[in-house]
């Protein structure tokens, strides 16, 4: 039962890691840019992007810990 819980935790942290990386990338490079001043591209919102990349890094660390615990048992 513990292995199943760890496996589910691994899958969830992997999904969180991938999705937060994707959202962070889309914050920096939106597919349809917002309207800015004429002739100038808008400034990307780097504050939220940093938070998404931090969440992705923490999720990666959690994934490594979960995989280590899963293989150790």
C-alpha distances in whole Angstrom, upper triangle without the diagonal:
4,5,5,6,9,10,11,12,14,16,17,19,20,21,23,24,26,27,29,31,32,33,35,36,38,39,41,42,42,43,46,47,48,52,54,57,59,59,56,53,50,49,45,43,42,40,37,37,36,34,32,32,31,28,27,28,25,23,23,23,20,19,20,18,15,15,17,14,11,14,15,12
4,5,5,6,9,10,10,12,14,15,16,18,20,21,22,24,26,27,28,30,31,33,35,36,37,39,40,41,42,45,46,47,51,52,56,58,57,54,51,49,47,43,41,39,38,35,35,34,31,29,29,28,25,25,25,22,20,20,20,16,16,17,14,11,13,13,10,9,12,12,9
4,5,5,6,9,10,10,12,14,15,16,18,20,21,22,24,26,27,29,30,31,33,35,36,38,39,39,40,43,45,46,50,51,55,57,56,53,49,47,46,42,40,38,37,35,34,33,31,29,28,27,25,23,24,22,19,19,19,16,14,15,13,10,10,12,9,6,9,10,8
4,5,5,6,9,10,11,12,14,15,17,18,20,21,23,24,26,27,29,30,32,33,35,37,37,38,38,41,43,44,48,49,53,55,54,52,48,46,44,41,39,38,36,33,33,32,30,28,28,27,24,23,24,22,19,19,19,16,15,16,15,11,12,14,12,9,12,14,12
4,5,5,6,9,10,11,12,14,15,16,18,20,21,22,24,26,27,28,30,31,33,35,36,36,37,40,41,42,46,47,51,53,53,50,46,44,42,39,36,35,34,31,30,30,27,25,26,25,21,21,22,19,16,18,17,14,13,15,14,10,12,14,11,9,13,14,13
4,5,5,6,9,10,10,12,14,15,16,18,20,21,22,24,26,27,28,30,31,33,34,35,36,39,40,41,45,46,50,52,51,48,45,43,41,37,35,33,32,30,29,28,26,24,24,22,20,19,19,17,14,15,14,11,10,11,10,6,8,10,8,6,10,11,10
4,5,5,6,9,10,11,12,14,15,17,18,20,21,23,24,26,27,29,30,32,33,33,34,37,39,40,44,45,49,51,50,47,44,42,40,36,35,33,32,30,28,28,26,24,23,23,20,19,19,18,14,15,15,12,10,12,12,8,8,11,10,7,10,13,12
4,5,5,6,9,10,11,12,14,16,17,18,20,21,22,24,26,27,28,31,32,31,32,35,37,38,42,43,47,49,48,46,42,40,38,35,33,32,31,28,27,27,24,22,22,22,19,18,19,17,14,15,16,13,11,14,13,10,11,14,13,11,14,16,15
4,5,5,6,8,10,10,12,14,15,16,18,20,21,22,24,26,27,29,30,30,31,34,35,36,40,42,45,47,47,44,40,38,36,33,31,29,28,25,24,24,21,19,20,19,15,15,16,14,11,12,13,9,8,11,10,7,9,12,11,10,14,15,15
4,6,5,6,9,10,10,12,14,15,17,18,20,21,23,24,26,27,29,29,30,33,34,36,40,41,44,46,46,43,39,37,35,32,30,28,28,25,24,23,21,19,18,18,15,14,14,13,10,10,11,8,6,9,9,6,7,10,10,9,12,14,15
4,6,5,6,9,10,11,12,14,16,17,18,20,21,23,24,26,27,27,28,31,32,34,38,39,43,45,44,41,38,36,34,31,29,28,27,24,23,23,21,18,18,19,16,14,15,15,11,11,13,11,8,12,13,10,10,14,14,12,15,18,18
4,5,5,6,9,10,11,12,14,15,16,18,20,21,22,25,26,26,26,29,31,32,35,37,41,43,42,39,36,34,32,28,27,26,25,22,21,21,19,16,17,17,13,12,14,13,9,11,13,10,9,13,13,11,12,16,15,14,17,20,20
4,5,5,6,9,10,10,12,14,15,16,18,20,21,23,24,25,26,29,30,31,35,36,39,42,41,38,34,32,30,27,25,23,22,20,19,18,16,14,14,13,10,9,11,9,6,7,9,7,6,10,11,9,11,14,14,14,16,19,19
4,5,5,6,9,10,11,12,14,15,17,18,20,22,23,23,24,27,29,30,34,35,39,41,40,37,33,32,30,26,25,23,23,20,18,19,17,14,14,14,11,9,11,11,7,7,10,9,7,10,12,11,11,14,15,14,16,19,20
4,5,5,6,8,10,11,12,14,15,16,18,20,21,21,22,25,26,28,31,33,37,38,38,35,31,30,28,25,23,22,22,19,17,18,17,13,14,15,12,10,13,13,9,10,13,12,10,14,15,14,14,18,19,18,20,23,23
4,6,5,6,8,10,10,12,14,15,16,18,20,20,21,24,25,26,30,31,35,37,36,33,30,28,26,22,21,20,19,16,15,15,13,10,11,12,8,7,10,10,7,9,12,11,10,14,15,14,15,18,19,19,21,23,24
4,6,5,6,9,10,11,12,14,15,17,18,19,21,24,25,26,30,31,34,36,35,32,29,27,25,21,20,18,18,15,13,14,12,9,9,10,7,4,7,8,5,6,10,10,9,12,14,14,14,17,19,18,20,23,24
4,6,5,6,9,10,11,12,14,16,16,17,18,21,23,24,28,29,33,35,34,31,27,26,24,20,20,18,19,16,14,15,14,10,10,12,10,7,10,12,9,9,13,13,12,14,17,16,16,20,21,21,22,25,26
4,5,5,6,9,10,10,12,14,15,15,16,19,20,22,25,27,31,32,32,29,25,24,22,19,18,17,17,14,12,14,13,9,10,12,10,8,12,13,11,12,15,15,14,17,19,18,19,22,24,23,25,28,29
4,5,5,6,8,10,10,13,14,15,16,19,20,21,24,26,29,31,31,28,24,22,20,16,15,14,14,11,9,10,9,5,7,9,7,6,9,11,9,11,14,14,14,17,19,19,20,22,24,24,26,28,29
4,6,5,6,9,10,11,12,13,15,18,19,21,24,25,28,30,29,26,23,21,19,16,15,13,14,12,9,10,10,7,6,9,8,6,9,11,10,11,14,15,15,17,19,19,20,23,24,24,26,28,30
4,5,5,6,9,10,10,11,12,15,16,18,22,23,27,28,27,25,21,20,19,15,15,14,15,12,10,12,12,9,9,13,12,10,13,15,13,14,18,18,17,20,22,22,23,25,27,27,28,31,32
4,5,5,6,9,10,10,12,14,15,16,20,21,25,26,26,23,19,18,16,13,12,12,13,9,8,11,10,7,9,12,11,10,13,15,14,16,19,19,19,22,24,24,25,27,29,29,30,33,34
4,5,5,7,9,10,13,15,15,16,20,20,24,26,25,22,18,16,14,11,10,9,10,7,5,7,8,5,6,10,10,9,12,14,14,15,18,19,19,21,23,24,25,27,29,29,31,33,35
4,5,5,6,8,10,13,13,15,19,19,23,24,23,20,17,15,14,10,11,10,12,10,7,10,12,9,9,13,13,11,14,17,16,17,20,21,21,23,25,26,26,29,30,30,32,34,36
4,5,5,5,7,10,10,12,16,17,21,22,21,19,15,14,13,10,10,11,13,11,9,12,13,10,11,15,15,14,17,19,19,19,22,23,23,25,28,28,28,31,33,33,34,37,38
4,6,6,9,11,10,11,15,15,19,21,20,17,14,12,10,7,6,7,9,7,6,10,11,9,11,14,14,14,17,19,19,20,23,24,24,26,28,29,30,32,34,34,36,38,40
4,6,10,11,10,12,15,15,18,20,19,15,12,10,9,5,7,7,10,9,7,10,12,11,11,15,16,15,17,20,20,21,23,25,25,27,29,30,31,33,35,35,37,39,41
4,6,9,8,11,14,14,17,19,17,15,11,10,10,7,10,11,14,13,10,14,16,14,14,18,18,17,20,22,22,23,26,27,27,29,31,32,32,35,37,37,38,40,42
4,5,6,8,12,13,17,18,17,15,11,10,11,8,10,12,15,13,12,15,17,15,16,19,20,19,21,24,23,24,27,28,28,30,33,33,33,36,38,38,39,42,43
4,6,9,12,15,18,18,18,16,13,13,14,12,14,16,19,17,15,19,20,18,19,22,22,21,24,26,25,26,29,30,29,32,34,34,34,37,39,39,40,43,44
4,6,9,12,15,16,15,14,11,11,13,12,14,17,19,18,17,21,22,20,21,25,25,24,27,29,28,29,32,33,33,35,38,37,38,41,42,42,43,46,48
4,6,8,12,13,12,11,7,7,10,9,12,15,17,16,16,19,21,19,21,24,24,24,27,29,29,30,33,34,33,36,38,38,39,41,43,43,45,47,49
4,6,10,11,12,11,8,7,9,10,11,15,17,16,16,20,21,20,22,25,25,25,28,30,30,31,34,35,35,37,39,39,40,43,44,44,46,49,50
4,7,8,10,9,8,7,10,12,14,17,19,19,19,22,24,23,25,28,28,29,31,33,33,34,37,38,38,41,43,43,44,47,48,48,50,52,54
4,6,8,6,6,5,8,11,13,16,18,19,19,22,24,24,25,28,29,29,31,33,34,35,38,39,39,41,43,44,45,47,49,49,51,53,55
4,6,5,7,7,10,14,16,19,21,22,22,25,27,27,28,31,32,32,34,36,37,38,41,42,42,44,47,47,48,51,52,53,54,56,58
4,6,8,10,13,16,19,21,24,25,25,27,29,29,30,33,34,35,37,39,39,40,43,44,45,47,49,49,50,53,54,55,56,58,60
4,7,10,13,16,19,21,24,25,24,27,29,29,30,33,34,34,36,38,39,39,42,44,44,45,48,49,49,51,53,54,55,57,59
4,6,9,12,15,17,20,21,21,23,26,26,26,29,31,31,32,35,36,36,39,40,41,42,45,45,46,48,50,51,52,54,56
4,7,9,12,14,18,18,17,20,23,22,23,26,27,27,29,32,32,33,35,37,37,39,41,42,43,45,47,47,48,51,53
4,6,9,12,15,15,15,18,20,20,21,23,25,25,27,29,30,31,33,35,35,37,39,40,41,43,45,45,47,49,51
4,6,9,11,13,12,15,17,17,18,21,22,23,24,27,28,28,31,32,33,35,37,38,39,41,43,43,45,47,49
4,6,9,9,9,11,14,14,15,17,19,19,21,23,24,25,27,29,29,31,33,34,35,37,39,39,41,43,45
4,6,6,7,9,11,11,13,15,16,17,19,21,22,23,25,27,28,29,31,32,34,35,37,38,40,41,43
4,6,5,6,9,10,10,12,14,15,16,18,20,21,23,24,25,27,29,30,31,33,35,36,37,39,41
4,5,5,7,9,10,11,13,15,16,17,19,20,22,23,25,26,28,29,31,32,33,35,37,38,40
4,5,5,6,9,10,11,12,14,15,17,18,20,21,22,25,26,27,29,30,32,33,35,36,38
4,5,5,6,9,10,11,12,14,15,17,19,20,21,23,25,26,27,29,30,31,33,35,36
4,5,5,6,9,10,10,12,14,15,17,18,20,21,23,24,26,27,29,30,32,33,35
4,5,5,6,9,10,11,12,14,15,16,18,20,21,22,24,26,27,28,30,32,33
4,5,5,6,9,10,10,12,14,15,16,19,20,21,22,24,26,26,28,30,32
4,5,5,6,9,10,10,13,14,15,17,19,20,21,23,24,25,27,29,31
4,5,5,6,8,10,11,12,14,16,17,18,20,21,23,24,26,27,29
4,5,5,6,9,10,10,12,14,15,16,18,20,21,22,24,26,27
4,6,5,6,9,10,10,12,14,15,16,18,20,21,22,24,26
4,5,5,6,9,10,11,13,14,15,17,19,20,21,23,25
4,5,5,6,9,10,11,12,14,15,17,18,20,21,23
4,5,5,6,9,10,10,12,14,15,16,18,20,21
4,5,5,6,9,10,11,12,14,15,17,18,20
4,5,5,6,9,10,11,12,14,16,17,19
4,5,5,6,9,10,11,12,14,15,17
4,5,5,6,8,10,10,12,14,16
4,6,5,6,9,10,11,12,15
4,6,5,6,9,10,10,13
4,5,5,6,9,10,11
4,5,5,6,8,10
4,5,5,6,9
4,6,5,6
4,6,6
4,6
4
